[in-house]
Amino acid sequence: MLDLEQQTPQNIEFMIDTIKTKLKMASAAAMQASHFNITQYEDIKELYEVVASKEKFSISEVEALVSELGKLRNK
């Protein structure tokens, strides 16, 4: 298991992949871990923890989470 307290590109990739899988994102291919900066690690981790803690999501929850993830992407 990864130590998510370590701010590494590998951990970002793991969290982004988990979020994409759990949210069943249709545009998952467009959301790559390389699109995120290590300086946003804590924000990504917060989103990951929210997603990891739930089994099912409403459409509005998915939209809100994807929107937040999109805001964290490198421009």
Backbone bond lengths (Angstrom), bond angles and torsions (degrees), N, CA, C in turn:
res aa  C-N    CA-C-N  psi(-1)  N-CA   C-N-CA  omega(-1)  CA-C   N-CA-C  phi
1 M - - - 1.466 - - 1.525 109.34 -
2 L 1.279 114.94 141.56 1.458 120.33 179.41 1.522 110.56 -74.48
3 D 1.316 115.71 149.18 1.461 121.62 173.54 1.523 106.68 -92.86
4 L 1.316 115.73 99.45 1.460 120.01 -175.07 1.524 113.18 -73.58
5 E 1.325 117.30 -2.31 1.464 120.36 172.95 1.528 110.28 -75.49
6 Q 1.327 116.99 -19.03 1.465 122.32 178.71 1.525 108.83 -85.53
7 Q 1.319 116.46 124.65 1.463 120.83 -178.28 1.524 109.31 -86.42
8 T 1.338 115.13 86.29 1.460 120.28 -178.12 1.526 110.63 -122.68
9 P 1.324 116.69 155.43 1.479 119.60 174.99 1.525 111.61 -58.97
10 Q 1.325 118.13 -33.70 1.465 121.27 179.01 1.531 110.91 -64.22
11 N 1.318 116.99 -39.59 1.463 120.21 178.57 1.522 111.03 -68.75
12 I 1.328 116.94 -38.12 1.465 119.72 176.02 1.522 109.18 -61.28
13 E 1.318 116.86 -45.34 1.464 120.62 179.30 1.524 111.28 -59.82
14 F 1.320 117.16 -44.41 1.465 121.32 178.31 1.524 111.05 -60.08
15 M 1.332 116.99 -47.34 1.472 120.51 -177.61 1.523 111.31 -66.16
16 I 1.333 117.84 -43.74 1.466 120.93 179.42 1.526 110.12 -62.96
17 D 1.325 116.96 -44.37 1.471 120.18 178.80 1.524 111.38 -61.74
18 T 1.324 117.29 -40.69 1.465 121.01 178.52 1.522 110.65 -64.29
19 I 1.322 116.50 -44.51 1.469 120.68 179.24 1.529 109.87 -60.72
20 K 1.333 116.82 -47.02 1.467 120.04 -179.80 1.523 111.40 -59.91
21 T 1.307 116.70 -42.65 1.463 120.89 -178.57 1.522 111.08 -66.63
22 K 1.319 116.99 -48.62 1.469 119.73 -176.61 1.518 112.32 -67.58
23 L 1.321 117.31 -32.21 1.459 120.01 -179.49 1.529 111.70 -87.86
24 K 1.353 116.30 -4.78 1.469 121.04 179.83 1.528 110.26 51.05
25 M 1.325 114.87 50.02 1.458 120.90 -176.35 1.514 111.75 -67.60
26 A 1.319 115.76 125.99 1.459 121.30 178.73 1.526 110.71 -68.15
27 S 1.305 116.60 -31.04 1.466 120.94 -178.76 1.527 111.16 -102.52
28 A 1.319 116.39 32.86 1.458 120.95 -175.85 1.519 112.64 -58.54
29 A 1.313 117.90 -33.70 1.464 120.44 -179.12 1.528 111.69 -63.85
30 A 1.310 116.31 -28.11 1.465 120.55 -179.92 1.532 112.12 -78.45
31 M 1.305 116.80 -14.66 1.463 121.52 -176.46 1.531 108.53 -106.00
32 Q 1.321 116.03 90.21 1.462 121.54 -178.44 1.524 110.18 -102.23
33 A 1.315 116.34 148.22 1.464 121.14 178.76 1.525 111.25 -58.65
34 S 1.319 116.59 -30.90 1.471 120.01 -179.69 1.531 112.50 -67.48
35 H 1.317 117.55 -11.24 1.462 121.94 178.44 1.527 112.55 -82.07
36 F 1.333 116.51 -0.43 1.457 120.81 -176.18 1.522 110.38 -117.93
37 N 1.317 115.30 146.81 1.451 121.78 -178.60 1.526 109.57 -99.15
38 I 1.308 116.93 146.54 1.467 122.15 -179.44 1.531 111.32 -60.14
39 T 1.326 117.43 -24.47 1.467 120.32 179.87 1.531 111.42 -67.92
40 Q 1.323 117.59 -16.20 1.468 121.83 179.15 1.525 111.43 -96.96
41 Y 1.318 116.52 12.22 1.460 121.97 -172.48 1.529 112.81 -52.90
42 E 1.322 117.42 -49.70 1.470 120.55 -176.28 1.536 111.67 -63.03
43 D 1.322 117.07 -38.12 1.469 120.61 178.14 1.528 110.73 -66.40
44 I 1.333 116.22 -41.80 1.462 120.41 177.77 1.520 109.84 -64.25
45 K 1.327 116.40 -41.42 1.460 120.89 179.93 1.530 110.96 -63.13
46 E 1.326 117.50 -39.76 1.472 120.69 177.28 1.530 110.64 -61.29
47 L 1.324 117.15 -45.65 1.471 120.20 177.73 1.520 110.45 -62.33
48 Y 1.326 116.61 -43.53 1.465 121.36 178.67 1.531 110.27 -57.51
49 E 1.326 117.48 -45.34 1.460 120.84 -177.67 1.523 111.64 -64.38
50 V 1.321 117.09 -37.69 1.469 120.82 176.73 1.524 109.68 -63.55
51 V 1.328 116.01 -48.24 1.468 121.00 -177.69 1.532 110.55 -65.41
52 A 1.328 116.48 -43.37 1.465 120.77 -177.02 1.529 112.16 -67.04
53 S 1.323 117.14 -23.91 1.464 120.31 -175.51 1.527 113.67 -83.04
54 K 1.334 117.74 -10.53 1.466 120.69 -176.66 1.524 111.17 -117.92
55 E 1.317 115.17 150.17 1.462 120.80 176.78 1.520 111.91 -90.04
56 K 1.332 116.13 -40.28 1.468 120.71 -175.88 1.518 109.52 -129.85
57 F 1.331 114.30 152.29 1.456 121.16 -178.79 1.517 109.81 -131.63
58 S 1.340 115.97 142.62 1.458 119.60 173.05 1.529 107.83 -76.37
59 I 1.309 115.87 165.18 1.462 120.24 178.88 1.521 110.14 -60.03
60 S 1.324 117.13 -41.55 1.459 119.37 -179.07 1.533 111.43 -67.78
61 E 1.329 117.61 -33.74 1.467 120.11 175.80 1.523 110.89 -65.30
62 V 1.324 116.27 -44.70 1.468 120.44 178.67 1.523 109.56 -60.05
63 E 1.325 117.10 -46.32 1.462 120.53 -179.71 1.522 111.18 -60.39
64 A 1.320 117.38 -42.62 1.466 121.11 -179.72 1.524 111.41 -66.08
65 L 1.328 116.96 -43.27 1.465 120.74 179.67 1.523 111.66 -66.01
66 V 1.321 116.93 -42.76 1.462 120.98 178.78 1.527 109.81 -64.92
67 S 1.325 116.77 -38.48 1.458 120.81 177.65 1.527 110.86 -62.49
68 E 1.317 116.75 -44.55 1.468 120.66 178.31 1.524 110.89 -63.12
69 L 1.315 116.32 -41.89 1.465 120.66 178.65 1.533 109.69 -62.64
70 G 1.318 116.52 -41.29 1.451 121.20 178.74 1.520 112.84 -61.65
71 K 1.326 116.82 -35.41 1.464 121.20 178.60 1.523 111.96 -66.09
72 L 1.313 116.57 -25.10 1.464 120.70 -177.80 1.521 113.20 -86.44
73 R 1.306 117.06 -12.15 1.474 120.62 -179.36 1.512 111.06 -63.91
74 N 1.333 115.60 148.59 1.466 120.99 173.59 1.521 108.83 -64.66
75 K 1.276 115.26 139.58 1.464 119.42 179.67 1.503 110.27 -84.83
